[in-house]
Amino acid sequence: MPKNLQSIIDDLRNLGTPDEFLSGRDRILEELTRVNSDYEKLNFKYERSSKEKNILSSLLTRTSADLKKVSDNLKIRAEELSTILTTIPAYVYFKDVNLNYILVNQSYAELTGLPVDRITGRSLVDIFSNYKSTAYLETEHNVIASGKEDYNIEEEIEFNGRARWVSTNLAPIRNPAGKIIGLIGISWDITERKHYESELKRAKELAEAGTMAKNEFIASISHEFRTPMNGILGLSEILKNTPLDEGQADLLKGIVSSAENLLVLVNDLLDFSAIEAGKMELDFHPFILDRVLEDVFQMMNLKAKEKSLDFSVFISEDVPKHLIGDSQRLRQIIINLAGNAVKFTDKGRIEIHIHLLKSTVDNALLRFEVIDTGIGIPPEAKDSLFKVFSRVKQNQSKLIVGSGLGLSICKKLTDLLSGEIGVESVQGKGSTFWFNLPFDLTGIKILPGEKTENTEVKLYTGMKVLVAEDNLINQKIVSFQLKRLGFEVDLVDNGQLALEKFYSCNYNIVILDIQMPVMDGYEVAKAIRVYEAGTGNHVPVIALTANAMKGDRELYLAAGMDGYVSKPFTSETLLSAIIQAETLAARKGV
Ligand code: ADP
């Protein structure tokens, strides 16, 4: 009870007489007024606190709703996380800084064969008793120590008696203050992938071994083909230089042209394989353009005549005569295009035009055009024309033979020679196959003048050459060609004899067949360089080879040779190889 109310009651109890009542009345009223005011104050306070209570209670209701929402959300998130952890096809685990498991997902538990509660608190080696590797645990330690993630850690582990490959990503876990409190690891089973990888590797090795076997086969077949081809062409050349009547000379031309056609076919196949294997060897040397075209003319005119076609070659005045480039490949491209022109033309003419497109002191860009008045090419066939095995469908009654390799080889060769190739054609009217090629003009050594039939170029009169060659026909050919150049020729038929001769005589040049009995060309060349060591001498050594595969050149040079000629060769290619080897040898000697 409020204090002033008690005092009013006490006052009222003490009232005995009317006088006392009268004298106490004012005081009682005063007290009652005060009580009333206190009551109002209290009432006000009560109302305020009641309001506050209401506010608080509504706040409490809201907060508890919010808290419920948060807790519901957390529950959902936790459920989501748990679903992820259970369904993810990966092994997930959390570890503390001592690398003891804090939590693992179901997959991980299944992998270990233990229930989750038997894994937590234990370490990797406790779980996998046969786990031997320390490298992986070191990686986990490093992640904890460095705070850096580590991805794609591949490891072969034995789980439940089965060898499995796993790939793991590790990341540190930090508390809100940034302190590392453990790590999370996610591993994937990559056994299948590893299996495919090793299958793929094996298949690749097998394919590579197959390609190698194919290349070896090509190299040896190349040798087998080129050696007799060299015989036919070389002996024909010797025969051509003997007295022949007109009929015989014509027949001989026929033999040469057929042999050359066969050679083109053989070379097409070999080139195709060499290009495919990335082993095409280019041979840049000085040559006379007119001679290449004379050869082409000799060969193609005969074919054109058989079909009563005119065949002519036009070289613009400004085209340089002496060039540096791969004359064999150039010849091959022109012959291929001219051969097609003859093949696909029944009446009219074939023309070869050569123009100078651009020139500087050092190089010249030439345009070659092979024009025919043949069946032409439909526009839709043009795009695929230079692809392997492309044959155009034509409304022809006659079946025209061909491998479909020629143009694709021409395209590859022009690419290799930094040129370009294309075709313009009107169906039924004819085609113009063109290609542009750059040639070097620097440091050209002027080759002996224009070739005329039976002209002997006695450049090397009085000089001695040693030739080691085991094939009798090739001996004849090479010694005939060398004698025409003025050389005195010493012939031996194996490497051992070559070396003995070399020790006993002074030679200006040595020509060695690569494949010889007793001692091969490489061995002889190496022995010659050992013999010369310290003397300052360096006799030019040239390899005679039936192989013309990429990489061979490096082998010849490594054995101390200065150049090589691949069979079958003409006097011209032999001469240019000699000139090149001399230049190189002069640089190597003192
Ligand atoms: P093939 O050895 O079959 O001649 P190519 O690659 O040299 O192979 O030529 C592919 C095809 O391009 C030929 O089969 C032919 O249909 C067409 N072709 C090539 N040259 C000519 C040409 N001068 N005139 C018409 N068609 C041509």
Residues whose N, C-alpha, C, O or C-beta is under 5 A from the ligand:
A	BS01	ADP	N340 A341 F344 G374 G376 I377 L385 S390 R391 V392 V401 G402 S403 G404 L405 G406 L407 S408 S431
